[in-house]
């Protein structure tokens, strides 16, 4: 069954079924702020929270990223990243404009993450809004895929799942 989400009520189909809790994080590559390739294995070793947003330059994506940026100070042993299909330049411009300095932005401009995680909305070229929490070995512990993409995720559920893991 292919997962469907909605954007302003319009049904969008993802490229596949995103990985479930208990599965290993798939192999993908994204790019960090310096434009360097970051592979799945580079992100492992400590608890990882992946905040996935469709477009960093939209209101809800901006709110989601800023919320996690504020939250991460409380969890120094957790690696927080935000992934979007925006270019590294677009992400850097957003971070500068919003004074976000700690959140690691990862660009999926080549859509490797989107295809491997099955989060790509092919008609739009963006990722489905979601949150994944992964243990240090790469096992997915928590998954939240937001059904209506213009809605914010359930931050409390994600943070509670994170607290249980720590």
Steps between C-alpha positions, in 0.01 A plus 500: 500500500650832394466773760288798402515842654304814426610855423214745555263205467645379167619138514870445424665159471848428632755297299448203732444394860722686747695273736317381811602508865743215561654515153850619422550851366554459123825602328478849350711806446425863575714814500599707803527879516851485351370300204678184615337162445365343821407131494271309735795349688639851567184583698504194726671444834262695719125551512387686189185707449425568134254781439384485138341805338371555144640853448694695763371828352139436598329597824435157654843365403659805656300457822587129519872562452512785754312288758754219476788749498375631838439148636841358415677692779317279751638183338878537453542124439263503203593598144225715344485551123249656265474361148332669202547501122607865517853571383773561757502868393125532564541331837792726595304811402204383710724427802658845474161673467347305791811502723505121519858400580496159664260289296688303236333549166540223244413549134337216308531691173589173322195326657704203628349532850152545352521187286672278759270611784200487261408855608527669162184651352601453134245743352628781723869412540473545876512274804202404716497678837612244754711426806720196555694409812780250450717329761878510483514172305264623228172340609188714460340546841232756412324605180246774441381583151273803500193420294405858405822670396388849600458379862780508755620167636417381850811633672399369842467142373844519340666650809330245728634219278843662518486523882419126523808418295745710703 
